[in-house]
Amino acid sequence: MRRRWVKVLVVVVVIIAGLFVAVDRLAVHYAEKEAAALAQERYGYGAGSTNGSAEVSIHGFPFLTQAADLRLDHVTLRAGNFSVNTTVNALGDHLNVRTLDLDLRGLTVSSLTARSAGADLVTGRLTIGYEDLSGVVSRLLGEGGALTVAPDTGGAGGVQEAGLRITGTWNGRPLDTAATVAVAADEFELRVPELGDTRYAWRVPMPQNINFTAARTTPGGLEVEATGHQVLLGR
């Protein structure tokens, strides 16, 4: 008789645990969708493009315990294919951001319905394809043909600058010149010294207190790193 009750108790515990896990996963899925929608609304991530996207992942288990404490240990956001414009709104200045990844640690919210949060530490990376850079440079600088942007390994030095090479035809003559991308605050700036020190800066909508800290060229595209402490999100 006792063994039968033990079996029944085990079955009940397993069922309750399964229900808890199911409810927990449903709750975290809903929270992730709401957070992604807020990121699109507040910062424009993934918006305005047919293939744009914004995804939020809340890590750790159980989620319901974290939600009850109003603190999430680890959250990641990945957005892709959204457009940014230069700070001067020049004609043809739209630039596609291939991906933006943010890793958020130690998030706190004032309530379960709050539309803002704070994070102890945020690190991230922004990636822009060379084909997208070539397109925007051709629109902004091109006179007589398309221009091509590629990495320039012998170019800029320093953590906050990345070297590029621009080739093609400009103003009726062949062009092969060095350019740099420099980062500061929430902006990155393209500089082309040979063309009258031409400069164009793009500002990326970011949560408060996140700054770009480094730029580098990779085989897959231009990468810009970001770091923030005591970050305010959604405000």
Salt bridges, closest charged atoms under 4 A:
ASP24 OD2 - ARG25 NH2 2.43
GLU41 OE2 - ARG115 NH2 2.68
ASP101 OD1 - ARG78 NH1 2.64
ASP103 OD2 - HIS74 NE2 2.91
ASP103 OD1 - ARG105 NE 3.00
ASP120 OD2 - ARG71 NH2 2.85
GLU131 OE2 - ARG98 NH2 3.28
ASP152 OD2 - ARG165 NH1 3.15
GLU161 OE2 - ARG191 NH1 3.38
ASP176 OD1 - ARG165 NE 2.80
ASP186 OD1 - ARG203 NE 3.56
GLU187 OE2 - ARG203 NH2 2.36
GLU189 OE1 - ARG191 NE 2.64
GLU189 OE1 - ARG199 NH1 3.43
GLU194 OE2 - ARG173 NH1 3.89
ASP197 OD2 - ARG199 NE 3.39
GLU223 OE1 - ARG125 NE 3.78
GLU223 OE1 - ARG216 NH2 3.06
GLU225 OE2 - ARG125 NH2 3.78
GLU225 OE2 - ARG216 NH1 2.53
